[in-house]
Amino acid sequence: MILPEQKARLLIDDMLAASGWVIQDKGSMNFSAGTGIAVCEYDTDRGPADYILFIDKIPVGVIEAKKQDEAQNITVHEEQSHDYANSKLRWFKDNQPLPFVYKAPAL
């Protein structure tokens, strides 16, 4: 049986890949794999973000997915998404706040 979180991850992965993003796990990142890299469960000083988006090796955005039963209250989770966008990313000394913040309800 596939868990709701796994289903959401597969759907988000499919949408990102269809848009040209290369999906990678944090344990096997290869920034040479493409221009746009989406890294799953990327470590920040506030915990792992569902996805951190990189363009040409520069972090530019965060995607935070939420369970379907939380979708109607997705604005409640804006603070968490913005916390990730303003956090320190692992392996980056002086990263700036990420300009793009996305919240995705699990479908």
Secondary structure, 3 states (H helix, E strand, C coil): CCCHHHHHHHHHHHHHHHCCCEEEEHHHCCHHHCCEEEEEEEEECCEEEEEEEEECCEEEEEEEEECHHHHHHHHHHHHHHHHHHCCCECCCCCCCCCCEEEEEECC
